[in-house]
Every structure is written in C-alpha cells, then in structure tokens.
Amino acid sequence: MLLAFDVGNTNIVMGAFKDGNLIQNWRLETHNNKSADEYGMVINQLFDFEGIDINSVKDVIISTVVPSMLYTLQHMSMKYFKKRALVIGPGIKTGLVVKYDNPKQVGADRIVNAVSALSKYGGPLVIVDLGTATTFCAVTEKWEYLGGSIAPGLKISSDALFEKTAKLPRVELEEPGRVICRNTIESMQSGLVYGHMGMVDFITNRMKKELTKYAPSEKPVRVVATGGIVNMIDNGIGCIDIVDKLLTLEGLQFIYEKNRPIRPEIKEMPPFEEDAP
C-alpha cells in the first residue's frame, strides 16, 4: 500500500492506494507546530477507524508547498513506516518538459496536477486548482508544461477584505444568489464569490486562446478543475469541462509508479539533523 500526502498551506490531503487504486482519503489541517509523533498517532487512528492495517503501508510519497512541513512528515515516515518518503522535487521523474524560465520555481502541486490531468485526460489542457491560492496551468498534448498564472484564493481574498478594512465583517463564503445586494454581508459575498468566478472565467478563456496559439493542436483545449471550492465556482461558470477533486492525490500515484525504486526498510533510525529546518 502507498500512503500519499498532498500538503497545502491550509490542508493536508492524504490518500491510501492499494494496487494503484485509491481506497480512502482524508483531509487534515496543516499545522506547523505538530510533531512527527502527533501526525503518526492521527494517521494510526484514521487507519484504525477505517479498518485499514497500517502495517500494510509499504511506501510513502509527499508533495508539499510548505517547506517547514517536509521535515516533520519525512521523520514521521521513517519512524512509523520505516521508509524515507519519495518527495516531489528536482530529480523526480514526471515525464513533463517544463518550459518555465526556472523549472525549480514551479510548485510541486502544479507539477503533480499536470501529470495527473495528462495521464487521465490527455492534452492540451488548462488546469485550475482552487485552493489557498488559485493557480492556472497550461500543458500541451506533448506533455510540455508551458506555464500559467497564480492568483489569491477565495479565502485569502475574504481574509484580506476583513483584515484591511475598518468596518467590514468576516463573512461565510457562499453565493448570495444575486449581485445587487441590499446589505453588507451579501454585498461582500457577491463581490468575493462572483468576482472569483469572473476571474477564473476570464483567465481560463484567455489561457485557452494563448495555448492554441503557442502549441497548435487538432484537439480542443479542455479545462480541468480541482481544489476545495471547485464545486462552488463551477456552478457559476461554463468554462470548466471536468471537475476532479482527487486530481492531485491520483497524480502522486502516477508519479510514484514512474519512480518506483526498490528501497529497503530502515532497520535503524539514521541521523536526520541534516534535513532539519
């Protein structure tokens, strides 16, 4: 069994794969102050609740955009699973040709999403990830990662509006059902939610045009969307062709298969100070 971690700024999405199939997934809060043992105990409890034998985990893979979490999860992997986890980063085989000016600057989550979307749906694609940040990635049918855009996520925008204004309250992120609103709460919800929909719609459609120009193809450009608020945004716009909430987790499984080395179990905990933050 493979245990996969997708570590975002807000949440950790964790999945258990058996024979290449996702059998269970969980969402945890990303917490820099938790120790390796605390995460180990939480994972043990989750497995026990689902009736999954934690001893069946034979390998671990981690994708993270929070560098400070890597040491904790790597240490947890070594202590509880006797494996130094495979970490998405330089040197990992993905099959992508990254056209970024500096390929090392592309977030691990964006690489994983691209591999997953291309493996499942083929290119050319625009991939939208609606998380803490909202990211847009353009990939070709030849597995070329051309680049993309990064914007504040819906929750970041909401927090900024509350924190940077004197009189505006914090609001729940939900659709008010109209844009001409008659109270402050609904007016903020309208601007935040529908404004985000408009931003996603505009950037996605412009990216499709640029992708067609830079990498002409006989196939139409499709839009794949994922992330925690994807259903809310998808309900209000028509540019999204495929919603896939498990895109990143399944991408970790695809990348693991490309890099499947034979790594012996660790019989004794090695020094780990060199990886400490």
C-alpha distance (Angstrom), angle and dihedral (degrees) to the residues before:
residue distance angle dihedral
M1 . . .
L2 3.81 . .
L3 3.81 121.5 .
A4 3.82 112.4 -155.1
F5 3.81 128.2 -166.1
D6 3.80 124.6 -162.1
V7 3.81 103.6 -172.5
G8 3.79 115.6 -163.2
N9 3.78 131.1 173.8
T10 3.81 92.1 -99.1
N11 3.80 106.6 23.1
I12 3.78 142.4 19.9
V13 3.79 112.6 -138.6
M14 3.78 111.1 -158.7
G15 3.79 127.5 -170.6
A16 3.80 137.0 -174.4
F17 3.82 116.8 -145.7
K18 3.79 124.4 -164.5
D19 3.80 118.2 -171.7
G20 3.80 88.9 -14.5
N21 3.81 94.5 -52.9
L22 3.80 124.8 113.1
I23 3.81 105.8 -121.8
Q24 3.81 99.5 172.5
N25 3.78 140.6 0.1
W26 3.79 135.6 -168.1
R27 3.81 138.3 -169.7
L28 3.81 120.6 -139.9
E29 3.78 131.8 177.9
T30 3.79 114.4 -101.3
H31 3.79 104.0 -118.6
N32 3.80 120.5 175.3
N33 3.81 92.5 -165.9
K34 3.80 96.4 60.1
S35 3.78 116.4 102.5
A36 3.79 128.4 -132.4
D37 3.80 89.1 -104.6
E38 3.80 92.6 52.6
Y39 3.80 91.6 52.8
G40 3.80 89.5 44.3
M41 3.81 91.4 54.3
V42 3.81 92.8 46.4
I43 3.81 91.0 51.4
N44 3.80 90.7 47.8
Q45 3.81 90.6 52.9
L46 3.82 93.0 47.4
F47 3.80 91.7 50.5
D48 3.80 91.2 46.7
F49 3.82 91.8 50.5
E50 3.82 91.1 52.3
G51 3.80 92.9 44.6
I52 3.81 93.1 -116.3
D53 3.81 119.1 145.5
I54 3.79 106.0 -123.2
N55 3.81 89.4 -157.3
S56 3.81 88.7 67.0
V57 3.85 90.0 72.2
K58 3.80 105.0 107.4
D59 3.79 100.7 170.2
V60 3.79 142.5 13.6
I61 3.81 132.8 -147.2
I62 3.80 126.4 -169.6
S63 3.79 133.4 -164.0
T64 3.79 113.9 -177.8
V65 3.79 138.8 171.0
V66 3.83 89.0 -174.4
P67 3.83 106.5 77.2
S68 3.81 93.5 -169.1
M69 3.82 90.3 62.0
L70 3.79 94.8 57.3
Y71 3.81 96.2 76.2
T72 3.81 92.0 49.8
L73 3.80 96.0 49.1
Q74 3.79 94.0 40.7
H75 3.79 90.1 51.9
M76 3.81 90.1 47.2
S77 3.80 90.2 50.9
M78 3.78 92.7 51.9
K79 3.79 94.8 45.9
Y80 3.80 100.0 42.8
F81 3.81 103.1 27.8
K82 3.81 102.2 25.1
K83 3.80 90.0 -127.0
R84 3.77 133.6 116.2
A85 3.79 97.9 -136.2
L86 3.78 122.7 -121.0
V87 3.81 105.3 -113.7
I88 3.80 124.2 -155.8
G89 3.80 107.1 -119.5
P90 3.80 144.1 90.6
G91 3.80 112.9 -15.1
I92 3.79 95.5 27.6
K93 3.80 115.5 123.7
T94 3.79 111.7 -121.8
G95 3.80 105.5 151.1
L96 3.82 90.0 -124.3
V97 3.79 124.9 126.3
V98 3.80 102.3 -146.7
K99 3.82 113.4 -149.6
Y100 3.81 95.4 -173.3
D101 3.82 114.9 127.0
N102 3.81 87.0 -117.8
P103 3.82 109.6 19.9
K104 3.81 90.9 -164.0
Q105 3.80 88.9 68.1
V106 3.81 93.8 64.6
G107 3.80 109.4 103.3
A108 3.79 117.5 -114.3
D109 3.80 90.9 -123.6
R110 3.81 91.8 56.1
I111 3.81 91.7 51.0
V112 3.80 91.8 48.2
N113 3.81 91.8 48.0
A114 3.80 91.2 50.6
V115 3.82 93.2 50.3
S116 3.79 91.4 46.8
A117 3.80 95.9 47.1
L118 3.81 93.8 46.1
S119 3.81 91.7 46.5
K120 3.80 92.9 50.6
Y121 3.80 103.7 33.6
G122 3.81 109.7 13.2
G123 3.80 124.6 -132.7
P124 2.92 162.2 -27.3
L125 3.80 94.2 55.7
V126 3.76 144.4 159.0
I127 3.80 109.5 -149.2
V128 3.80 119.7 -157.7
D129 3.82 119.9 -167.0
L130 3.81 113.1 -168.8
G131 3.78 103.8 -162.5
T132 3.80 136.0 112.8
A133 3.79 84.1 -39.7
T134 3.79 122.2 24.8
T135 3.79 109.2 -128.0
F136 3.79 130.9 -171.0
C137 3.81 122.0 -161.5
A138 3.80 130.6 -174.2
V139 3.81 119.4 -152.1
T140 3.79 131.8 173.2
E141 3.79 131.3 -136.9
K142 3.83 86.9 -106.9
W143 3.81 89.4 63.9
E144 3.79 94.0 -105.2
Y145 3.79 115.8 151.6
L146 3.80 102.4 -147.3
G147 3.80 100.0 179.6
G148 3.76 136.5 -102.9
S149 3.79 148.6 -161.7
I150 3.81 135.7 -72.2
A151 3.81 123.5 -153.2
P152 3.82 134.9 171.1
G153 3.78 111.5 -84.8
L154 3.78 122.0 -118.4
K155 3.80 94.1 -101.0
I156 3.83 92.4 48.7
S157 3.80 89.6 51.8
S158 3.79 90.9 49.3
D159 3.82 92.7 48.6
A160 3.81 91.7 48.2
L161 3.80 91.9 50.9
F162 3.81 90.5 52.5
E163 3.81 96.6 42.3
K164 3.79 98.5 43.6
T165 3.80 98.9 46.6
A166 3.79 128.0 69.5
K167 3.81 101.1 -143.1
L168 3.80 108.2 23.3
P169 3.83 115.4 102.9
R170 3.78 130.4 -140.5
V171 3.81 109.8 -94.8
E172 3.78 138.6 -163.1
L173 3.78 113.0 -105.2
E174 3.78 103.8 -116.7
E175 3.78 138.0 119.8
P176 3.81 114.7 -91.5
G177 3.81 90.3 -158.1
R178 3.80 95.4 -121.7
V179 3.80 140.6 47.1
I180 3.82 97.2 -140.9
C181 3.79 96.9 73.6
R182 3.79 128.6 177.7
N183 3.79 102.0 -154.5
T184 3.79 136.0 48.2
I185 3.82 97.4 -112.5
E186 3.80 94.7 53.7
S187 3.79 91.9 40.1
M188 3.80 89.8 57.0
Q189 3.80 92.4 45.2
S190 3.79 89.9 50.2
G191 3.78 93.8 50.7
L192 3.80 94.1 44.0
V193 3.81 101.4 43.5
Y194 3.80 100.6 33.1
G195 3.79 91.1 38.5
H196 3.80 89.1 55.5
M197 3.78 90.7 48.2
G198 3.78 90.0 52.7
M199 3.80 92.2 48.6
V200 3.82 91.9 50.0
D201 3.80 91.6 46.9
F202 3.82 94.2 48.8
I203 3.81 97.9 45.0
T204 3.81 93.0 43.3
N205 3.80 94.4 51.3
R206 3.80 92.7 44.7
M207 3.81 90.8 48.1
K208 3.81 90.6 51.6
K209 3.81 89.8 54.8
E210 3.82 93.1 47.8
L211 3.81 91.8 46.2
T212 3.81 90.5 52.8
K213 3.80 89.0 50.4
Y214 3.82 97.3 46.4
A215 3.81 97.0 39.9
P216 3.83 111.2 22.1
S217 3.79 113.5 -156.1
E218 3.77 137.5 173.5
K219 3.80 87.7 -132.7
P220 3.80 120.3 81.2
V221 3.81 118.9 -112.8
R222 3.79 110.0 -107.0
V223 3.79 127.1 -160.7
V224 3.81 120.4 -133.4
A225 3.80 118.1 -170.1
T226 3.79 131.8 -167.6
G227 3.80 138.9 159.9
G228 3.78 140.2 93.0
I229 3.83 98.3 -65.6
V230 3.78 98.4 34.1
N231 3.82 94.5 115.6
M232 3.80 92.7 54.2
I233 3.80 93.3 50.4
D234 3.81 95.3 40.4
N235 3.80 91.0 56.2
G236 3.79 91.5 64.8
I237 3.80 104.6 42.4
G238 3.78 136.7 50.7
C239 3.80 103.0 -148.6
I240 3.83 97.1 87.3
D241 3.80 114.9 91.4
I242 3.81 101.1 177.5
V243 3.81 130.9 27.0
D244 3.81 112.3 -160.0
K245 3.81 114.7 170.6
L246 3.82 92.7 179.6
L247 3.80 94.8 51.0
T248 3.81 96.8 114.7
L249 3.80 97.0 43.7
E250 3.79 92.2 49.8
G251 3.80 89.2 47.0
L252 3.80 88.9 60.2
Q253 3.80 89.1 55.6
F254 3.83 91.1 50.8
I255 3.82 91.8 49.7
Y256 3.79 91.9 46.2
E257 3.79 90.4 56.3
K258 3.82 89.7 52.0
N259 3.81 91.1 52.9
R260 3.77 101.4 34.2
P261 3.78 102.4 150.4
I262 3.79 123.8 173.3
R263 3.79 102.3 -109.6
P264 3.81 115.6 -179.9
E265 3.78 120.2 -134.1
I266 3.79 115.6 -93.0
K267 3.78 107.6 -112.8
E268 3.76 94.3 -173.1
M269 3.80 130.6 26.0
P270 3.82 107.7 -105.0
P271 3.80 123.0 -147.5
F272 3.77 109.1 -78.0
E273 3.79 102.9 -177.0
E274 3.79 94.1 105.8
D275 3.82 90.6 69.2
A276 3.79 96.1 45.5
P277 3.80 117.1 120.8
